[in-house]
Amino acid sequence: MNIKAHLLRAFAAMFLIAGAAHATAIRYELTGNLTGELDGVQLKGNTFDIVLVSDTSTSAPDPDGSGFRNVATSASIRLSGYGSGVFLPFNSGSALGIATAPSIGGIKFFYDTGFTFQIIGISHQALSSWDLVTPIGPLTPTISILQVRDAGPVQTTFGILKITGATNLTFTATVGGDPTVQATSVVFAEFADGKFPDGSFYRSTLMVQSDSSSAIQCTAKLLGLTVPGFGDGSTLTFTLRGSGGYTIVSTAGTQKLSSGYATLNCDSAVSAQVLYSYFAPSGALLSEATVFPSAGATTAQLLADQRNGARLALAITNTSSIATDFQIVALDDNNSEVNRATVSVPAQSQVSQFLNEMMAMPANFVGRVLITTNPTIFGSVYTIGFRFTGQAFTTIPATSINYR
């Protein structure tokens, strides 16, 4: 078997046990109806859902001395009439996150371009003394009385957004990589379907459920691959009925093996997972496992042990709408840099390679591999690795670190 086929088989099998989110990840979510403008067009009551993902270990004093801030590793927004998107940088120093705001008795979502301004500020008694790193909510805050004065423009994939007001707000912060936590928008960093030359094949089964008493509309989208029979091949829309609704959709596994990633967006929180199943040419089920949604990181870290002929392979996913360079740095057990490489990943695509195909590596390398986005692009690293020794392999999950 050649190296490319070898790697494809390994990564397809790897999907069966893809890694879980970092245990100290924290997810901040604010929903409601907003007023303001988008590229000069007035917004009047559009429903919105802003989700920031960060890490509990990265909360730090705010440079303005008023409290604390936590920089996000990923930042997405869903806006009625426009769909799902992400926040984008104004310049190479841009950062986005959440911060305490004593002046309004709450918190603010901020954008820092060298000058910090407010995207949206919210007030609630429980938020006035909150530490940014413990679970809280759901709360029903009010918009800051200073929102119109303090609101600044923020760049999104929809255009330049400025929020001047909001109603019907709900805020929640959830901590940890609990895969059962419900969400409105998730990413499955790996999705596979199709046959190997020997006739064995993979199927992916998307399973979504809700405990809501109301019907929920959902859209699943495949990126980097198409699958016949999965909606129109790349996009599948469906409705979960109220009071225990669920959907289970399987791919056919009849095309040539293909892989990419998937997103799921719903108009209310759901629980979702993908079941990966591997079949013999006869159709007999050989193995299957469930994979839960992945979380992004500013810097992802994986451990490498390439002794005794083992090799580390990496799958790196770019979920943004902009082509992104990822920096790959290998460090030995003395924390000395061994080598580094830049991997270019097109927008909404994925690259899968062995570490020693990305860069020259010494024999029997043992150490860490760091993966980060190019600092000129505000985005997140979605990655998973595996250690491959002959025909045997095991997954190497990524952890999130932040040196800000």
ABEGO torsion letter per residue (X at the ends): XBAAAAAAAAAAAAAAABBBBBAABBBBBBBEBBBEBBGGBBBBGBBBBBBBBBBAAABBBBAAGAEBBBBBABBBBBBBGAEBBBBBBABAABBBBBBBBAAAGBBBBBBBAGBBBBABBBBBAAAAABAGABBBOBBBBBBBAAAAAABBBBBBAAEBBBBABBBGBBBBBBBEABAABBBABBBBABBBBEBBAAGBBBBBBBBBBBABABBBBBBBBBBGBBBBGBEAGABBBBBBBBGGBBBBBBBAGABBBBBBBBBBBBABBBBBBBBBBBBBAAGBBABBBBBBBBBBBABBBBBBBABGGBBBBBBBBBABABBBBBBBBBBBAAGBBABBBBBBBBBGBBBBBBAAAABBBBBGBBEBBBBBBBAABBBBBBBBBBBBBEABBBBBBBBBBBAX
